[in-house]
């Protein structure tokens, strides 16, 4: 038991301070503003474990995901997320652990097995209208309430609208009406 405590203290010293910087915090019932998200550079940094770009969006693979204060099972659980498909931003990698930013502003470490590469979104603000075409005057397909999670099918680079699917309904949603992409990002 004593050895584990000493090892945990050593690991904390090895983690760069930038990995532990304060996360932007969203007011209750809101999401972190897109402006507060890290910018996705033209030539993004690559993850040390996966070689994938950082930062990047992923989603929660299950409806029971632990967010820990450090990259290991020996670290305490800070939050338990109960929404499968919730989009999160991977900011850093350490072995099988990912430092993530959640839409509510929570920042912590999640095991790679609890994350999926599926691109999803979370409706932000009030009611949002899913449209048949990428046009404000197009026929409404559905009214989406704040907090609804859907899948992103495609977003063209710089486009104001993204093609999405929610509960089997396909349509277009304005990028500014959801949390799940970087500003101007292309999602294939």
C-alpha positions as CSV (number, residue, x, y, z in Angstrom):
1,X,0.0,0.0,0.0
2,X,2.8,2.4,0.9
3,X,4.6,1.8,-2.4
4,X,1.4,2.6,-4.4
5,X,1.1,6.0,-2.6
6,X,4.7,6.9,-3.4
7,X,4.3,5.8,-7.0
8,X,1.1,8.0,-7.4
9,X,3.0,11.0,-6.0
10,X,5.8,10.5,-8.5
11,X,3.4,10.2,-11.4
12,X,1.8,13.5,-10.5
13,X,5.1,15.2,-10.7
14,X,5.7,13.8,-14.2
15,X,2.4,15.2,-15.7
16,X,3.0,18.5,-17.4
17,X,1.2,21.4,-15.7
18,X,-0.4,22.4,-19.0
19,X,-2.4,19.1,-18.9
20,X,-4.0,20.2,-15.6
21,X,-4.9,23.8,-16.5
22,X,-8.3,24.9,-15.5
23,X,-11.1,24.1,-17.9
24,X,-13.6,26.7,-19.0
25,X,-16.7,26.1,-16.9
26,X,-20.2,26.3,-18.3
27,X,-23.1,27.6,-16.3
28,X,-25.6,25.0,-15.1
29,X,-27.5,23.5,-18.0
30,X,-25.3,25.1,-20.6
31,X,-22.3,23.9,-22.6
32,X,-18.8,25.3,-22.9
33,X,-18.9,28.1,-25.5
34,X,-17.3,27.2,-28.8
35,X,-15.0,30.2,-28.5
36,X,-13.6,28.6,-25.3
37,X,-12.6,25.3,-27.1
38,X,-9.0,24.8,-28.1
39,X,-8.5,25.8,-31.8
40,X,-7.8,23.0,-34.2
41,X,-4.6,24.1,-35.9
42,X,-4.0,23.6,-39.6
43,X,-1.3,21.1,-38.7
44,X,-2.5,19.6,-35.5
45,X,-0.3,17.9,-32.9
46,X,-0.4,14.1,-33.0
47,X,-1.3,12.0,-30.0
48,X,1.7,10.2,-28.4
49,X,-0.3,6.9,-28.2
50,X,-2.5,6.9,-31.3
51,X,-0.9,9.3,-33.7
52,X,-4.3,10.9,-34.2
53,X,-4.7,14.7,-34.3
54,X,-5.0,16.7,-31.0
55,X,-7.3,18.2,-30.1
56,X,-10.1,16.1,-31.6
57,X,-13.7,15.2,-30.9
58,X,-14.8,11.7,-29.8
59,X,-17.9,10.4,-28.0
60,X,-18.6,8.4,-24.9
61,X,-18.9,4.7,-25.9
62,X,-21.2,3.8,-23.0
63,X,-23.6,5.3,-20.5
64,X,-21.3,4.9,-17.6
65,X,-17.9,6.5,-18.0
66,X,-15.6,7.5,-15.2
67,X,-13.6,10.8,-15.4
68,X,-10.6,10.6,-13.2
69,X,-8.3,13.3,-11.8
70,X,-5.2,11.6,-13.2
71,X,-4.2,9.1,-15.9
72,X,-4.6,5.8,-14.1
73,X,-7.0,3.6,-12.1
74,X,-5.2,4.6,-8.9
75,X,-6.5,8.2,-9.3
76,X,-9.9,9.1,-7.8
77,X,-13.0,9.4,-9.9
78,X,-14.0,13.1,-10.2
79,X,-17.2,12.6,-12.3
80,X,-19.3,9.7,-13.7
81,X,-20.9,10.6,-17.1
82,X,-24.1,8.7,-17.8
83,X,-24.8,9.7,-21.5
84,X,-23.7,7.3,-24.2
85,X,-22.7,9.3,-27.3
86,X,-21.9,12.5,-25.4
87,X,-19.2,14.4,-27.4
88,X,-16.0,15.3,-25.7
89,X,-12.7,16.8,-26.8
90,X,-9.5,14.8,-26.4
91,X,-6.7,17.3,-25.6
92,X,-3.9,14.9,-24.6
93,X,-2.9,11.3,-24.5
94,X,-0.9,9.3,-21.9
95,X,-0.6,5.6,-22.7
96,X,-4.3,4.3,-22.7
97,X,-5.6,7.5,-21.0
98,X,-7.1,10.6,-22.6
99,X,-7.4,14.0,-21.1
100,X,-10.8,15.2,-22.2
101,X,-13.0,18.3,-22.0
102,X,-16.7,17.6,-21.6
103,X,-19.4,20.0,-22.8
104,X,-20.2,21.0,-19.2
105,X,-16.6,22.2,-18.7
106,X,-15.4,19.1,-16.8
107,X,-11.9,18.2,-17.6
108,X,-10.3,14.9,-16.6
109,X,-8.9,11.6,-17.7
110,X,-10.9,8.8,-19.3
111,X,-9.7,5.3,-20.4
112,X,-9.5,4.8,-24.2
113,X,-11.9,1.8,-24.0
114,X,-14.7,4.1,-22.8
115,X,-14.4,6.4,-25.9
116,X,-15.6,5.9,-29.5
117,X,-14.5,7.6,-32.7
118,X,-18.1,8.3,-33.7
119,X,-18.7,12.0,-34.2
120,X,-21.7,13.2,-32.3
121,X,-23.2,16.5,-31.2
122,X,-25.1,17.9,-28.3
123,X,-27.9,20.5,-29.0
124,X,-27.1,23.7,-27.1
125,X,-29.2,26.6,-26.1
126,X,-33.0,26.3,-26.6
127,X,-35.1,24.5,-29.1
128,X,-33.3,24.0,-32.5
129,X,-35.0,23.1,-35.8
130,X,-33.6,20.2,-37.9
131,X,-34.1,21.2,-41.5
132,X,-34.6,19.2,-44.7
133,X,-31.9,21.3,-46.5
134,X,-29.2,23.6,-45.3
135,X,-31.4,26.7,-45.5
136,X,-33.4,28.5,-42.8
137,X,-36.5,28.5,-44.9
138,X,-36.3,24.7,-45.7
139,X,-39.0,22.4,-44.3
140,X,-38.6,21.5,-40.6
141,X,-37.9,17.8,-40.0
142,X,-37.9,17.9,-36.2
143,X,-37.6,20.3,-33.3
144,X,-34.6,19.3,-31.2
145,X,-34.6,20.2,-27.5
146,X,-31.4,21.3,-25.7
147,X,-29.4,18.3,-24.6
148,X,-30.4,16.1,-27.4
149,X,-27.5,13.9,-28.8
150,X,-27.3,13.0,-32.5
151,X,-24.7,11.8,-35.0
152,X,-22.8,14.1,-37.3
153,X,-22.9,12.7,-40.9
154,X,-20.9,15.4,-42.6
155,X,-19.8,19.0,-42.2
156,X,-18.0,20.8,-45.0
157,X,-15.0,23.0,-44.0
158,X,-16.3,26.4,-43.1
159,X,-19.9,25.5,-43.7
160,X,-22.6,27.0,-41.5
161,X,-24.7,23.8,-41.7
162,X,-23.9,20.2,-41.0
163,X,-25.7,17.0,-42.1
164,X,-26.8,15.1,-39.0
165,X,-29.0,12.2,-37.9
166,X,-31.2,12.2,-34.7
167,X,-33.3,9.2,-33.8
168,X,-33.3,8.1,-37.4
169,X,-34.3,11.5,-38.8
170,X,-31.8,13.0,-41.3
171,X,-31.5,16.7,-41.8
172,X,-29.3,19.8,-41.4
173,X,-28.5,21.7,-38.3
174,X,-26.7,25.0,-38.0
175,X,-23.2,24.5,-36.6
176,X,-23.7,27.3,-34.1
177,X,-26.7,25.4,-32.6
178,X,-24.7,22.4,-31.3
179,X,-21.5,21.4,-29.5
180,X,-19.4,18.8,-31.3
181,X,-17.2,20.4,-34.0
182,X,-14.5,23.0,-34.0
183,X,-15.3,26.2,-35.8
184,X,-15.0,25.7,-39.5
185,X,-13.9,22.1,-39.1
186,X,-14.5,19.5,-41.9
187,X,-16.2,16.3,-40.7
188,X,-16.0,13.6,-43.4
